Amino acid sequence: MLIVVLCVVIPCGGLVALGFFGMNWFGKTLGPMARCAILFEGVRNSVEMYSKDHNGVLPKAETWQDDVKPYYAKWREGEGKDMGPFTPPPADGEWACEIEGRKTGMAFNSKLSGKKWEEIDQRRTTILIYEVETAMRNASGPYKERPKSGSPKLMGNPRGWIEVPVEGSMNDIKIGDN
């Protein structure tokens, strides 16, 4: 009996505890970051859908979020649906990220306001949407790089700001490269 306890019960109990605490850690640290990246990708895809329906023209910076909202709702009910704990916020909700107690928002690069998609040079490196210090509706402004030191923290260290280019995929989203 002692051999069974030593060889089976203790290792299995340890694995269960490790799994529980590991998932709890992931859910509190990396989970919100993954949800945030998915939100930014969904919004970028929604801006692209908006553009396709408006003769290739991007939304105006002053109303971009309101203009893109129906496309985001459609994306969320399609690709963005059933992502478990990573499901992005509803279209009518606040488009924000919360990591380690700090809430941030997103802003539209105002230099791209009303421009045609095809007229934008270097679409894979030109930033369309970027993370900002405060969540607010229709936030916009000209994009400029900011120091990593002021960004939200992940596991106690500044993680950098999220920056999403005009064109690309989840792999093209920059987090903390600056």
C-alpha positions in Angstrom: 0.0 0.0 0.0 2.8 2.4 0.9 4.4 1.8 -2.6 1.1 2.7 -4.3 0.9 5.9 -2.3 4.5 6.8 -3.0 4.4 5.9 -6.7 0.9 6.9 -7.7 -1.0 9.1 -5.4 1.7 11.7 -4.5 2.9 12.2 -8.1 -0.6 12.4 -9.4 -1.6 14.9 -6.6 1.4 17.0 -7.5 0.5 17.1 -11.1 -3.1 18.1 -10.3 -1.8 20.9 -8.0 0.7 22.0 -10.6 -2.0 22.1 -13.3 -4.4 24.0 -11.0 -1.8 26.6 -9.9 -0.3 26.8 -13.4 -3.7 27.5 -15.0 -4.5 30.0 -12.3 -1.2 31.8 -13.0 -1.9 31.7 -16.8 -5.4 33.0 -16.3 -4.2 36.0 -14.3 -1.1 37.0 -16.3 -0.9 35.7 -19.8 -4.7 35.2 -20.3 -5.6 38.9 -20.3 -2.6 39.7 -22.6 -3.9 37.1 -25.1 -7.4 38.5 -24.9 -6.0 42.0 -25.5 -4.1 41.0 -28.6 -7.2 39.2 -29.9 -9.2 42.4 -29.4 -6.7 44.5 -31.3 -6.6 42.0 -34.1 -10.4 41.9 -34.3 -10.6 45.7 -34.4 -8.0 45.8 -37.2 -10.0 43.2 -39.2 -13.1 45.3 -38.6 -11.5 48.4 -39.9 -10.5 46.5 -43.0 -14.1 45.2 -43.5 -15.4 48.8 -43.1 -12.9 50.0 -45.7 -13.9 47.3 -48.2 -17.6 48.4 -47.9 -16.6 52.1 -48.3 -14.7 52.0 -51.6 -11.4 51.4 -49.8 -11.7 54.5 -47.6 -10.7 54.2 -43.9 -13.1 55.8 -41.3 -12.7 59.3 -40.0 -10.6 59.5 -36.9 -13.3 61.4 -34.9 -15.9 58.6 -35.4 -13.8 55.6 -36.2 -15.0 53.3 -33.4 -18.7 54.2 -34.0 -18.2 53.6 -37.7 -16.4 50.3 -37.2 -18.7 48.9 -34.4 -21.1 47.0 -36.7 -18.1 45.3 -38.4 -16.6 44.5 -35.1 -19.9 43.0 -33.9 -20.0 40.8 -37.0 -16.3 39.7 -36.6 -16.9 38.9 -32.9 -19.9 36.7 -33.7 -17.8 34.9 -36.4 -14.1 34.6 -35.8 -14.1 36.1 -32.4 -16.8 33.8 -31.0 -16.2 30.9 -28.6 -12.6 31.8 -27.6 -13.3 30.9 -24.0 -11.6 33.2 -21.6 -10.1 35.1 -24.5 -13.4 36.2 -26.0 -13.1 39.9 -26.8 -15.5 42.4 -25.3 -18.9 43.0 -26.9 -19.3 45.7 -29.6 -21.3 47.9 -27.3 -18.8 47.4 -24.4 -15.6 49.1 -23.7 -12.8 48.2 -26.1 -10.1 48.1 -23.5 -7.4 45.8 -22.0 -6.9 45.2 -18.3 -3.6 43.7 -17.2 -2.3 43.5 -13.7 -4.9 46.1 -12.6 -4.2 48.7 -15.3 -6.8 49.4 -17.9 -5.7 50.8 -21.3 -7.5 51.6 -24.5 -6.9 51.8 -28.2 -6.6 54.8 -30.6 -6.8 55.2 -34.3 -3.9 56.8 -36.2 -5.5 60.1 -37.2 -2.9 60.5 -40.0 -4.9 57.7 -41.8 -8.3 59.3 -41.3 -10.4 59.1 -44.5 -7.5 57.8 -46.5 -7.8 55.1 -49.2 -6.4 51.8 -48.1 -4.4 51.4 -51.4 -2.8 54.9 -51.0 -1.1 53.9 -47.8 2.6 53.1 -48.4 4.1 50.4 -46.3 0.9 48.9 -45.0 2.7 46.2 -43.0 4.7 48.8 -41.0 2.3 51.8 -40.8 0.5 51.7 -37.5 -3.3 51.8 -37.8 -4.4 51.2 -34.2 -2.3 51.5 -31.1 -2.6 51.1 -27.3 -3.1 54.3 -25.2 -3.0 55.0 -21.5 -6.8 55.4 -21.1 -9.8 53.7 -22.6 -12.2 56.1 -24.3 -14.6 56.0 -27.2 -13.2 57.1 -30.6 -9.7 57.9 -29.2 -7.4 59.0 -32.0 -4.3 61.0 -32.6 -1.2 60.8 -34.8 0.8 57.6 -33.9 4.2 58.0 -32.4 6.4 55.5 -30.6 6.4 55.7 -26.9 9.0 54.4 -24.4 8.4 50.9 -23.1 9.0 52.1 -19.6 5.6 53.8 -19.4 3.7 50.8 -20.7 1.5 48.3 -18.7 3.3 45.7 -16.8 3.3 41.9 -17.4 4.7 39.8 -14.6 6.0 43.0 -12.9 7.9 44.3 -15.9 6.9 46.9 -18.6 5.7 44.8 -21.6 5.6 47.5 -24.2 2.7 49.0 -26.1 0.5 47.2 -28.6 0.8 48.5 -32.1 -1.2 47.1 -35.0 -0.3 47.8 -38.6 -2.7 48.6 -41.4 -2.2 45.2 -43.0 -1.2 41.8 -41.6 -2.1 39.1 -39.2 -1.8 38.4 -35.5 1.9 37.8 -36.2 2.4 41.4 -37.3 1.0 42.9 -34.0 3.9 44.4 -32.1 4.0 44.2 -28.4 7.0 45.7 -26.6 9.5 46.0 -29.4 10.1 49.7 -28.7 
